[in-house]
Amino acid sequence: MQGLLLRLSALDADAESAVRVISYFDSLVRDHASVSALLQATARLVQCPVGLVDSVTGRRTRVSPGGAAERSGPPPESAAKRSLGSALGVVWMEREGQAHGLDEIVLERFAGAAEVALERAAAQARVGDDPALVELVLSADTGEAELTRALRLLGFGPAASLWVLATPSDDDRDDGTSAIAHLRAGGHHARAARMGDVVAVLVSLGAERLSETVEPLPEIVGRLPGTWRVGIGPSARGAAVAESWAGARIALRFTGPHPADRVVNWADLGALALFAAHVPQEAIAGLADVRAVEELSRRPYGAEAMEAVRALCAEGSVRRAAVAVHLHHSSLAARIARAEAVLGFSLADSAGRLRAHLALQLVRLRP
C-alpha cells in the first residue's frame, strides 16, 4: 500500500480518484465478492472488457462492461495484463485506444482482489469437499437452517437451481471424482458423496453463475468415459433437492449398457417413473411382454433384433429406422420379423410399437 500511494504523486490523474479506486476494490474484498462478481464490478468501473485466467482450472473468463460473461481464449496481445501472486493466474484489461491515467492503479488493485477471491474460493472448495455435507443436503429430514448452511459451505447459492445425479458406485476407488472433473470442465459447479451403492453428485449449472454459453448438463454427462450410467433428477431449490435425489435414483434404474440408455433424465420419463416408484419388481418380471423381450435378448441373433426393435420404436417406420441404424430397409424388416416371432405380436402399428417400447423400458427395472 505504501508503494502504491507513493506512485500516486507521479500520476497525471487526480489523486483523490485514485484513492477512490483503492477504496472500491477494498470494499469488494471486504464484502467477500466472488470471482464473477469481481470481474463484473471491474468491467463496470473501467467501461471496457476485463478478463481472468485461473491457472488452477485453466479457465479463461472475459466480462464486458454490460456484465455479460463468456469463456475466452488467451488474453489479446494488446491487453494490459498483470500476473497474480502464488501463480494463481493472470488478469487483463482490454482498453481500446490510449490508456487512462488510472488504468495502472485499477489493474494492480484488480489483481490483488482476484488473488483474494481465488484463494477464498479454493478454501471454500476444501471445506465443501466433506461428503457429509452432501448427505445432509440430500436428506429429506434436514431442517431449513441446516440445509441453507450446508449449501453455502458446498459453494451453492441459496437461490440456485440444483440437479442431483445418481451413478452406480461400482468402483470402490471412485467416489464421484471423475464425474465432478468432467462437470467442472464444462462450467458446472459440482459436489459428490457416496450414498450406499450409489454416488450422488450435486450440480448447479454454470450458466446461472457466469456464462450463458455453458454446455447443457445431459450433453456433458453423456460424454463421461467408459460404461458410466447416470440418472439425472429434476431441477430443484432448497428442501426440494431431496426430491431431485429421489428422481435421480429412479432415472438410474432405467439406465442400461446400450449407449442410448447410459444417461436417463427423470424429466423425460413421464408416466414411466410411476412403474419404478409404485410397481413391485415381481409384477414387472411377471409381465409376458417383459419375459418375451428377455427371451429375445438371449437368442443368437438377439442383439441385432433388439437394436432393430429399438430403432423402429424410436423412428416409427421401417424406412426411417433403417436409415438410423445404417441398414437397407429390407434387411431391417427381416430383423423385425424375427423379433415379432419371439415377441408374439406385430410391430406394424403404433399399438404394437408402444407395447415393445414399454417392455424395453420395463426390462431395465429387473434386479
N, C-alpha and C positions, 0 to 999 in steps of 0.2 A: 504493500500500500504506500509506503514512503517513497519508493522509487517511482510509482505511478504518479503521485502528487508532485514530485519534483519535475516530472516531464510536462505537467500542465502549463507551466510558465512558457514553455517552448512552443506551445500550440497557438496557431492563429485563432482557433475557435475560442469562444467565450468560456472562461474557466468555470463560471457558475453552471453552464450547460454540461461541462464535463463532470462536475460533481454530481449533477442530477443523473447522468448516465450511470455513474458508480452506484448511486443510491437505488436506481431502478433495478440493476442486477442483484444488488444485495437483498432487496426485498423479495425477488424471485427465489433466491437461495433460502432466505428466512422462511418463506411460505412453502418450502419443500416442493417447488414446481417440478413436474415430471419432465423428461427429456422432450416429449412432444409439445408440452406447454411452453417450455423454454424456447424451442425453435419458433413457435408461432409468435411469442412475445417479441423475440428479437427481430423477426421479419417485419412485424408491425412498426417497431421502433425505427428501423433503418429504411423502411419502404423499398426494399429490394429483396430478392430471394437469398435465403441463407441455407446452409446445409451442415450435416454432421456425418462423419464416418465413425461407426462404432467398431473398433478393431477386434473386440471380443466376438461379436456375431458376424462381422463382415458386412453389416447392413449399412447402406448409404441412404440418407433421407434428405430430401430437399423440400423446403416450405416457401411458398410465395407470400407476398405481403397480405394477400386476402385470407391467408390461413390454410389454403389447400396444400395438402402434403402428398408426396409421391416418392416411390422408390427411385433412386437415382444411380447414374453411373459415377465415374470418378469426378471430382471437382473440376470445373473448367480451368484451363490454363490461366485465363485472365482473372480468376477469382482471387481475392485476398484470403490467405489461409493461415491458420495457427494450430500447431500441434498441441495436444493435451498432455499433461503430465502422466507419468506411470504408463506410457504407451497405450493410453486408453483410446486414442483416435485423433481425429482432426476436425476442426470446424472451418467453415468457409463462408464468404460473403460475396455475392455477385453484384457489384456496383457497376452500372454502365456509365461510361464517361469518366470524368475526373473524380477522384476520391474526395470525400468530405473531410473536413478538419477533424471530426470526432471519430472517424472510422477506426483508427488505430486503438483508441480507448475502448470503443464498442467491442472490437474483435478480442481484445485481451480479457475484458470482463465476461464476454460471451464464452470464451474458452474456460475461464475459471469456474463459471456457473455450470458449464457442461460437465466438467470433471466431477463436481459435487453431485450432480444429478445422476450420472452414470454409476458412481460409487454407491450412492444410496440405492439405486435400482438393483445393483449386484448384491448388496447386503440384504435387501428385502427378498431377493430370489433365494438366498441361502436360508433365510428364516422360513420362506414358503415351501422349501423342499420337504418339510415334515409331512409324511403321508397321513399322519393322524389328523391334520387339518382338513385334508380332502375327505377323509372318512366322516369327519364332523359335519362338513357341508352337505354330504350326500345322505345323511341320516334324517329320516322324517321326524325324529324326536328332538332335534336340535332347536333350542329356543331362538327367537329373533335376534337378541343381542349377541349370543354366541355365534350365530351364523354370520352376522354382519362383521364381527371381529375376525372370524376365520377367513372370510372372503377378502378382507382388507390385507391380512397377513399373507395371503396367497397372491396378492397383487391384482385382484379383481375389484373394479369399482362397484359401489353399492347398487347402481342402476344398470350395470352391464347385462346384456343378454348372454346367457351361457348355454352351452351344449355339453352333454356328457356322452362320451364314447365308451363302449364296452368291448373288450377283446379278450379272448381266452388267454389264461396265464399258463401256457404250455411249457414255457422255458423258465426254469427256476431262476435263471440269471437275468431275465428281462422283467423289470418292474414298470415298464412303460417308457423307459428312457428313449428307445428307438422311435416310438410314436411322437414323443414330445419334440425330439430333434427335427423330425420332418414337419411337424406343425409350426414350430418356431421359424423354420426356414421359409415357410410360406407366409409369414407375417402374423401368425396367431399367437396368443398367449395361452400356455397350457401347463397344467399340473397333473400328476398321476399318483395313484396308490393301488396296491394290490388288495383286492377285496375277495378273499377266499380263492376260488379258481378262476377269477376274472380280474383283469386290470381295468380300473376306471380312470378315464382321462377327462379332466375338466377343462373346457376350452372357451375362450371368448374370441370373437372374430376381430382380426386386426383392423378391418375397415371401420369399426366403431371407435377405435383408439387413434388411428393415424392415417391410414391410406385407403382411398376409395377404389384402388385398383388391385387390392389383395385377392388372391385366388379363392374361389368358393371352397368351403370345407370338404364336401364329398370328393372333389377332384383331387385335393391333396391327400386325403385318406386313401383314395383309390390307388395312389402310387406307392403306398407302403410296400416294402420289399417282401419277397418270398410268398408264403401262403397265408399272410395275415387275413384274419376275418374280423370285421368291425361292425358293431351295431351303433347307429347314431340316434341319440334321444332327441326329443323335441326341444325347441328353444324355450328357455325358462329364465325367470328372475327370482331372486330371493329364495323363499322357502320352497318354491316350485321346482328348484333344482333336484330335489329328491324324486319328483315325478319324471324328470328327464332321465335320471338314473334308471328308474323302473322301465321307461320306454326303451332305453338303450339295451337293457338286458333282454327285453322281448325281441327287439330287432336282431340282436346277436343270434337268437335261436333260429332265425330264418336265413342266416348266412350258410354258405356251403363252399365246397372246394372249387366249383366252377368259377371262372373269372368273373362272370356276370353276377355271381352270388356272394362275392367276397365282402362287399360293403352294402349294407341294408339300412336305409333311413326309415325310422319309425313313422315319419310323416307320410311316407309312400305306401305304408302297409294298408291303411284304411281299415276295413272290416276284418281283414286277416288277423289283426292284432287281437281280436276277441278270441280267436281259436287258441292262441298261446296263453292268454290270460284266464280263460274260463273252461276250455275243453280238456278233459283229462287225456294224458298221453295214451292210455289204454284204449279210449274211444277212438282216437285218431288211428292207432295201429290196427283197429278192427275194421276200418273202412275198406270196402272192396277196391275202390279206385286207388287207394294208397298201397294196398298189397299188390295190385297189378303193376303199378309203377316200380315198386321194388323188384318184382319178378322181371320186368323188362330190363332193368339195370343189370341183372345177373346174367342175362343172355350173352352169348359170344359177340353178338352184334349190338349189344345193349348201349354202349357209349354213343355210337353214331345214330342209333334210333332215338335215344333221349335228346341228343342235340337237334335232331330234325323236329321232334315234337316241340321242344322249347322254342325253336325258330318260328314254327308255324303259329304257335300261341301268341308270340310277340308280334308277328307281322300280319297275321290274319288271312294270308293266301299262300298257296304253294309257290307261285312265281316270286313273290316278294321275299318269302323265306329262303328260297334257293339263292337269290342274289345276296342275302345277308350272310349265308354260310359258304358262298362261292362254289355252288354246285349247279349242274344243269337241272332244270325243273323236273325232268323225268327221273333223274337219279334220286332227287329228294322225295318225289312221290312214291318211289319204290320203298324207301326207308319208312315213310309214313304208313304205308300199307302193312309193313312188318310190325310196326308198333301197334297199329289198330288190332291186329290179330291177337296180340298179347293183352292189350288193354280191355278188349271186349266191347268197344263202342267206336263209332265213327268220329273222325275229326273234321269231317267235311263242312259241318255247320257250326255256328257260334256256340250252341249249347254244348257240343262235344268238346270244343276247344276250351270252353270255360271249365268243364269237368277236369280236363287234363291239366290245365293251368293250376287249378286249386289243388289237385293231387300232387303236382310237382312242388308246390309251396308247403303243403302239409307234411310231406315225407321228411322235410328238414326238421320237423318238430319231434321226430322219433329220437329216443335217447341213444 
